[in-house]
């Protein structure tokens, strides 16, 4: 059973009660709309809502919004807002939640879908009736209805998820933004089906059912493909973990920090997914690097350092040979991750720079055999000092802001993963990773031109 904080329980119950209050108020003011239309569209909404496809990230998608859009057109044209509210509430009624007696989710989902559909209906009621006879204007209406629906729906969901996870509301909402674009075709189809329903009646019900099946199969195929991709990534990460547990944990943390940065920079969901893969896989070439070099306490010789750096080209080669990972291959090469104002002006992709900053930050705030973890403030200082020279300034700022707004702490005393070493690591120094000129006298470089790298 999920443990819900009290404030989440209050919000879930509150959303359900607000929807119930709207239902009672509209029933008194308007009376009930056509019962046949209510029964048919509510049944379709209930069916579509419970045929949702589960995405790996925990979100769901169904063709239910198509039914809700149709209901908005059909009932609003008849002068009823109550019909849209009822259909929306049925779309949010999950049989699984009822079976699990998760009444908080039942209350929230029923209320949320009902209120979001009602908000869309209120906006649609403002349109002139002449729009009903103009296909281009109906498409425009569908776009606006989609925006209104998801502002309400995703906004409330983002608040709940933020309360449960501690993630900022804005970041959570941005992660959910892809559902708006995915639902737009169904909204357009639903608006036109609603228009047909006004002219023809219940005989067009089969036209509603077919898209529900088609949509589910399309998204189920997409989810199956994505899961196969994730399985491939997991196998590679598993191989890294077998070889060196630090490397696997490091890759996962780099992916987390990269996601923080991507959200802060407002990257689209597809780019965030590509960024996640790039971060997870940027060190996969370490599979060919001997462990005694990865974990060497002392300084590397020139030949050893060259052998360790070989993992970059190996990583890029491995990623290039896997079709869905090929686009992220440049993120494994330092020539693409080093900041250059000229390249930035030409619109060079920012993903490699994000991975570079996330990589360096985790390397600095983690304990290795050659050096204990640095404090978070030290890591921030190193990133800022190298911003504009080695690291992309906007990326550095985004990481620092993202961590600070989450009130998270990493580095000495706050490490996410601690390893036991046969020999106690030194408190500072470059060691085998070549981690920047934190101690200029050890590097032999001029202290005014530091460089932070991580391997």
C-alpha positions in Angstrom: 0.0 0.0 0.0 1.2 3.5 -0.9 1.6 5.8 2.2 0.1 9.1 1.4 1.2 12.2 3.3 -1.7 14.0 5.0 -1.6 17.0 2.7 -1.8 14.6 -0.4 -4.9 13.0 1.2 -6.5 16.4 1.8 -5.8 17.4 -1.8 -7.1 14.2 -3.3 -10.3 14.4 -1.3 -10.6 18.1 -2.0 -10.4 17.7 -5.8 -13.1 15.0 -5.6 -15.4 17.1 -3.4 -15.0 20.1 -5.7 -16.0 18.0 -8.7 -19.0 16.6 -6.7 -20.0 20.2 -5.8 -19.9 21.2 -9.4 -22.0 18.1 -10.3 -24.7 19.1 -7.7 -24.7 22.8 -8.7 -25.0 22.0 -12.4 -27.7 19.4 -11.9 -29.8 22.0 -10.0 -29.2 24.8 -12.5 -29.3 22.8 -15.8 -31.1 19.6 -15.0 -29.8 16.3 -16.5 -28.9 16.2 -20.2 -30.0 13.5 -22.6 -29.7 10.2 -20.7 -28.9 8.1 -23.8 -26.0 10.4 -24.7 -24.8 10.3 -21.1 -25.0 6.5 -20.9 -23.3 6.0 -24.3 -20.4 8.5 -23.9 -19.8 7.7 -20.2 -19.6 4.0 -21.0 -17.1 4.7 -23.8 -15.1 7.0 -21.5 -15.0 4.3 -18.8 -13.9 1.7 -21.3 -11.2 3.9 -22.9 -9.9 5.1 -19.5 -9.4 1.5 -18.3 -7.7 0.5 -21.6 -4.8 2.8 -20.8 -1.2 1.8 -21.8 1.3 1.9 -18.9 4.5 3.7 -19.8 7.8 2.7 -18.2 8.0 6.1 -16.3 4.7 5.3 -14.5 2.5 7.5 -16.6 -0.5 6.2 -18.6 -2.0 7.0 -21.9 -5.5 6.2 -23.3 -7.8 7.4 -26.0 -10.2 8.6 -23.3 -9.5 12.2 -24.2 -11.0 11.6 -27.6 -14.3 10.7 -25.9 -14.1 13.7 -23.6 -13.5 16.0 -26.5 -16.6 14.5 -28.3 -18.6 15.0 -25.1 -17.6 18.6 -24.9 -18.9 19.3 -28.4 -22.0 17.2 -28.1 -23.2 18.4 -24.7 -22.1 22.1 -25.0 -24.0 22.4 -28.2 -27.0 21.2 -26.3 -26.5 23.8 -23.6 -25.2 21.4 -21.0 -21.9 21.6 -19.1 -23.0 18.8 -16.7 -22.8 16.1 -19.5 -19.1 16.9 -20.1 -18.3 16.8 -16.3 -20.0 13.4 -16.0 -18.2 11.9 -19.0 -14.9 13.3 -17.7 -15.5 11.7 -14.3 -16.2 8.3 -15.8 -13.0 8.6 -17.8 -11.0 9.0 -14.6 -12.7 6.1 -12.8 -10.1 3.3 -12.6 -11.4 -0.2 -12.0 -8.0 -1.2 -10.7 -8.1 1.6 -8.1 -11.5 0.5 -7.0 -10.4 -3.1 -6.7 -7.4 -2.0 -4.7 -9.6 0.2 -2.5 -7.3 3.2 -3.2 -10.0 5.7 -2.5 -7.6 8.6 -2.6 -6.7 7.9 -6.2 -10.3 7.3 -7.1 -11.3 10.6 -5.6 -8.5 12.5 -7.2 -8.7 11.0 -10.7 -12.5 11.2 -10.9 -12.4 14.8 -9.7 -9.4 15.8 -11.8 -10.7 14.4 -15.1 -14.1 15.8 -14.4 -12.9 19.3 -13.6 -10.5 19.3 -16.6 -13.2 18.3 -19.0 -15.6 20.8 -17.4 -13.0 23.6 -17.9 -12.6 22.6 -21.6 -16.4 22.7 -22.0 -16.7 26.2 -20.4 -14.1 27.5 -22.9 -15.9 25.8 -25.8 -19.2 27.3 -24.7 -17.6 30.7 -25.4 -17.1 29.9 -29.1 -19.7 31.2 -31.6 -22.1 28.5 -32.8 -20.9 29.2 -36.4 -17.6 27.4 -35.5 -19.5 24.1 -35.6 -19.8 24.4 -39.4 -16.2 25.3 -40.1 -13.6 22.4 -40.1 -10.6 24.8 -39.7 -12.3 26.5 -36.7 -13.1 23.1 -35.2 -9.5 22.2 -35.4 -8.5 25.4 -33.7 -11.1 24.7 -31.0 -9.6 21.2 -30.5 -6.2 22.7 -30.0 -7.5 25.2 -27.4 -9.6 22.5 -25.7 -6.5 20.3 -25.4 -4.4 23.2 -23.9 -7.2 24.0 -21.3 -7.7 20.3 -20.4 -4.1 19.6 -19.8 -3.3 22.8 -17.9 -5.9 21.8 -15.4 -5.2 18.0 -15.5 -1.4 18.1 -15.5 -1.3 21.0 -13.1 -3.2 19.1 -10.4 -1.2 15.9 -11.1 2.1 17.9 -10.9 1.1 19.3 -7.5 0.4 15.8 -6.1 3.6 14.3 -7.6 5.6 17.2 -6.2 4.1 16.6 -2.7 5.0 12.9 -3.0 8.5 13.2 -4.4 9.7 16.6 -3.4 10.4 17.6 -7.0 9.5 21.2 -8.0 6.0 21.5 -9.5 7.3 23.2 -12.6 9.8 20.5 -13.3 7.2 17.8 -12.8 4.8 19.6 -15.1 7.4 19.9 -17.8 8.1 16.2 -17.7 4.4 15.5 -18.3 4.1 18.0 -21.2 4.5 15.3 -23.9 1.0 14.0 -23.1 -0.4 17.2 -24.5 1.1 16.7 -27.9 0.3 13.0 -27.9 -3.3 13.7 -27.2 -3.8 16.5 -29.8 -4.7 14.1 -32.7 -7.3 12.4 -30.5 -8.7 15.7 -29.5 -9.2 16.8 -33.1 -10.7 13.4 -33.9 -13.0 13.6 -30.9 -14.2 17.1 -31.8 -15.3 15.9 -35.3 -16.8 12.8 -33.9 -18.8 14.9 -31.4 -20.0 17.1 -34.4 -21.1 13.9 -36.2 -22.8 12.7 -33.1 -25.0 15.8 -33.1 -26.1 15.1 -36.7 -26.4 11.3 -36.7 -26.8 10.1 -33.1 -25.8 6.8 -31.5 -25.4 5.0 -34.8 -21.8 6.4 -35.1 -20.7 4.7 -31.8 -18.6 2.1 -33.7 -16.5 5.1 -35.0 -15.7 5.9 -31.4 -14.7 2.3 -30.6 -12.2 1.7 -33.4 -9.8 4.6 -32.5 -9.7 3.3 -28.9 -8.4 -0.1 -30.1 -6.1 1.4 -32.7 -4.6 3.9 -30.2 -4.0 1.3 -27.6 -2.2 -1.0 -30.0 0.0 1.8 -31.4 1.1 2.9 -27.9 1.5 -0.7 -26.7 3.9 -1.3 -29.6 5.8 1.9 -28.7 6.0 0.8 -25.0 7.3 -2.6 -26.0 10.0 -1.1 -28.2 11.0 1.3 -25.5 11.2 -1.5 -23.0 13.5 -3.4 -25.3 15.7 -0.3 -25.5 15.7 0.0 -21.8 16.6 -3.7 -21.5 19.6 -3.1 -23.8 20.8 -0.2 -21.6 20.3 -2.3 -18.4 22.4 -5.1 -19.8 25.3 -2.6 -20.6 24.9 -1.0 -17.1 24.9 -4.5 -15.6 28.1 -5.3 -17.4 29.6 -2.1 -16.0 28.5 -2.9 -12.5 30.0 -6.3 -12.7 33.3 -4.8 -13.7 33.2 -1.8 -11.4 30.3 -0.9 -9.1 31.4 2.7 -8.8 31.2 3.2 -12.6 27.6 1.9 -12.8 26.5 4.0 -9.8 28.3 7.0 -11.3 26.5 6.6 -14.6 23.1 6.5 -12.9 23.9 9.6 -10.9 25.2 11.4 -14.0 21.8 10.6 -15.6 20.0 12.1 -12.7 22.0 15.3 -12.7 21.7 15.5 -16.4 17.9 15.2 -16.1 17.9 18.0 -13.5 19.8 20.2 -16.0 17.6 19.3 -18.9 14.4 20.2 -17.0 15.9 23.5 -15.8 16.8 24.3 -19.4 13.3 23.4 -20.6 14.3 20.5 -22.9 11.4 18.7 -24.6 10.6 15.2 -23.4 12.2 13.5 -26.4 15.4 15.4 -25.8 15.3 14.5 -22.1 15.0 10.8 -23.0 18.0 11.1 -25.4 19.9 13.0 -22.7 19.2 10.2 -20.2 20.6 7.6 -22.6 23.7 9.7 -23.3 24.4 10.1 -19.6 23.9 6.4 -18.8 26.1 5.3 -21.6 28.9 7.9 -21.7 31.3 5.6 -19.8 30.4 2.3 -21.4 33.8 2.1 -23.0 35.3 1.5 -19.5 34.4 -2.1 -20.1 37.8 -2.3 -21.9 39.8 -0.4 -19.3 41.6 -2.6 -16.7 40.3 -2.2 -13.2 43.7 -1.6 -11.7 43.9 1.6 -13.8 40.3 2.7 -13.0 41.0 2.4 -9.3 44.7 3.2 -9.1 45.4 5.3 -5.9 48.5 7.0 -7.3 49.0 9.2 -10.4 48.7 7.6 -13.8 51.7 7.4 -16.1 51.4 9.0 -19.5 50.9 5.6 -21.1 48.3 4.6 -18.5 46.4 7.8 -18.9 46.3 7.3 -22.6 44.9 3.8 -22.1 42.2 5.2 -19.7 41.2 7.9 -22.2 40.8 5.2 -24.8 37.4 4.5 -23.3 36.0 7.6 -25.0 36.5 6.3 -28.5 35.4 2.8 -27.4 32.2 4.3 -25.9 31.5 6.2 -29.1 32.1 3.1 -31.2 29.8 0.9 -29.1 27.0 3.5 -29.1 27.3 4.1 -32.9 26.7 0.4 -33.6 23.4 0.4 -31.6 20.8 2.1 -33.8 18.8 3.8 -31.0 21.9 4.9 -29.1 23.8 6.2 -32.2 22.5 9.8 -31.8 24.0 10.1 -28.3 27.5 8.8 -29.3 29.1 12.3 -29.4 28.4 12.7 -25.7 31.1 10.2 -25.0 33.8 12.3 -26.8 35.5 15.1 -25.0 36.0 17.1 -28.2 32.2 17.5 -28.3 31.8 18.2 -24.5 34.3 21.0 -24.2 32.6 24.4 -24.4 33.5 26.7 -27.3 31.8 30.1 -27.7 32.2 29.8 -31.5 30.6 26.3 -31.6 27.8 27.5 -29.3 27.0 30.4 -31.6 26.6 27.9 -34.4 24.0 26.0 -32.5 26.0 23.0 -31.4 23.7 20.5 -29.5 23.8 21.2 -25.7 23.4 17.6 -24.6 27.1 16.7 -24.6 27.8 19.8 -22.5 25.1 18.7 -20.0 26.7 15.3 -19.7 30.1 16.8 -19.2 28.9 19.0 -16.3 26.9 16.3 -14.7 29.9 13.9 -15.1 32.4 16.3 -13.5 30.1 17.2 -10.6 29.5 13.6 -9.6 33.2 12.8 -10.0 34.1 15.7 -7.6 31.4 14.8 -5.1 32.2 11.1 -4.9 34.9 9.2 -3.0 37.3 7.2 -5.2 40.4 5.2 -4.4 42.6 8.2 -5.2 40.6 11.0 -3.4 37.9 11.5 -0.9 34.7 13.3 -2.0 34.9 17.1 -2.2 32.3 19.2 -0.6 29.4 20.4 -2.7 30.5 24.1 -2.3 33.9 23.2 -3.6 32.5 21.4 -6.6 30.2 24.3 -7.4 33.2 26.7 -7.2 35.2 24.5 -9.6 32.4 24.4 -12.1 31.9 28.2 -11.9 35.6 28.9 -12.3 35.7 26.7 -15.4 32.4 28.0 -16.9 32.9 29.7 -20.2 36.3 28.1 -20.6 35.7 24.4 -20.3 32.0 24.1 -19.3 28.9 25.6 -20.9 28.0 28.6 -18.5 24.2 28.0 -18.9 24.6 24.3 -18.1 26.7 25.1 -15.0 24.1 27.6 -13.7 21.3 25.2 -14.5 22.8 22.4 -12.4 23.5 24.6 -9.4 20.0 26.1 -9.5 18.4 22.7 -9.9 20.2 21.2 -6.9 19.6 24.3 -4.7 15.9 24.5 -5.4 15.6 20.8 -4.5 17.5 21.5 -1.2 19.8 18.5 -2.0 23.3 18.1 -0.8 26.1 16.0 -2.3 29.8 15.5 -1.7 31.7 15.0 1.6 29.3 13.8 4.2 26.4 13.5 1.8 27.5 10.8 -0.6 24.9 8.8 -2.4 27.2 5.8 -2.7 30.1 4.9 -0.4 32.7 2.2 -1.1 35.2 0.5 1.1 38.8 0.8 0.0 41.8 -1.3 1.1 43.7 1.9 1.5 42.1 5.1 2.9 41.9 7.6 0.0 43.7 11.0 0.5 41.6 14.0 1.5 42.5 15.9 -1.8 44.5 15.4 -4.9 44.1 14.5 -8.6 44.9 10.8 -8.4 44.3 8.5 -11.3 41.3 10.3 -12.7 43.1 13.5 -13.6 40.3 15.4 -11.9 41.2 19.0 -12.5 43.9 21.2 -11.0 42.3 21.2 -7.6 45.9 21.2 -6.3 47.9 23.1 -8.9 51.3 21.9 -7.5 50.3 18.3 -8.2 49.4 18.9 -11.8 52.4 20.9 -12.8 50.0 23.3 -14.6 49.6 27.0 -14.0 47.1 27.5 -11.2 45.3 30.3 -13.2 44.2 27.9 -15.9 42.5 25.0 -14.1 40.7 22.2 -15.9 38.2 19.7 -14.4 37.9 16.4 -16.1 36.4 13.0 -15.0 37.0 9.5 -16.2 
